[in-house]
């Protein structure tokens, strides 16, 4: 059957639009060229324009030891990043830190002068069995002195009966976060925190059931804004280890948020590090058979921990407090308002058309003579809208019928909006001040609007967001 040209064009356009929607992604992910097809590279950490990571790759420039199967042990490597963020040829971070054990992953302190890294614990009686589980992992420190990394001792809570690994510093450098299978956890490996106090590291504190599960949590990273990123195979994800984020609010960690694909995949994804506003960073993944390091760029940020959208109050009740006793007299209470309307009654309700400066005036009129018994001077006041993003849309809609969503009425005085971000609660998302969305199934959905921007040009970028619920009905 021959398809008319006009219909063919329409079908092509529809497929093109569908293809664009399917191709739309919150994140762009690209594997670094330093990632090899035969070895493992993982656990990135940033020190200025240098990427520090863990790998068992080897060549004539890399010093390494081997296990009994002639497989290289893990070393801590470094690679300078070019202006595009691509890693150049890697080298060993420090030959002084290379041991006959697995060294890494590592993390750099915020000032760039201190290193904490994971390593097999050296148990002399079992040294020839360093590849067995009997030789647990512990944390070790190194300081940079005159351009060289010098060993600075071990973590006082290392223990030969359990592992402590995948460390990171807090943004202020005063706390260590790490994973451990020490007794008393929730199962597998849990995330812990230790603080530097009075010249020493405090007893590790479990981050609790909000973060840890009966599975395994590891690879914590605390961003500058306090957001915790970590890997877990215990929280619901796509498969293997997935990356989640959480924030400490009101004395507890909020429920972890699963990062959308392609940051997460059906394989193991872990070891994410990012800049302050989560606009770009690096992560580790086994999606290409070996562990590799990927660079990511956030195109449409995920929204989480949004406030419920507040309803602006334009309706008020008015009554007279100065002459309450004369209501038994034959008088009329007449109210007039700044919007040109008037009402009668001892107590009246009135809704103003919107925010702004308003006034209300009361005249008390003698009903017998029709003369003014008392005229109260105007009471001036100002109605101010809540400072927030504003979602303008219908309270309900129908399946397969486009709905219009607008953020143009957002009240964010002084905030320079760079991006409007929409999350429709059904897996769909978009960007723009005014967008359309079609729901495929009936139900109740939470719609979120996020505004990305700053208080001034060149200021710290932030995202503020609100949410509201709407109902979608079958046709």
Secondary structure, DSSP 8 states (H G I E B T S, - for coil): ----HHHHHHHHHHHHHHHHHHH--SEEEEE-TT--SSS-EEEEEEETTEEEEEE----TT----B-TTS-B--EEEEEEB-TTS-B---EES-GGG--SS-EEEEEE-TTSSEEEEEEE---GGGGGGTTSTTS-EEEEEEEEETTEEEEEEE-TT-BTTB-EEEEEE-TTSSEEEEEE--TTSSSS-EEEEEEEETTEE---EE--TTT--SS-EEEEEE-TTS-EEEEESSSS-SSSSEEEEE-EETTEE---EE--TTTS-SS-EEEEEE-TTSSEEEEEE-TTSS-EEEEEEESS----S-EE------EEEEE-SSSGGGGGSSEEEEEEETTS-EEESSEEEEE-SSSEEEEEEEEEEETTTTEEEEE---EEEEE---SB---B--SEEETTS-EEEE-TT-B-TT-EEEEEEEE-SSS-EEESSEEEE--SS-EEEEEEEEEEEESSTTS--EEEEEEEEEEEE--
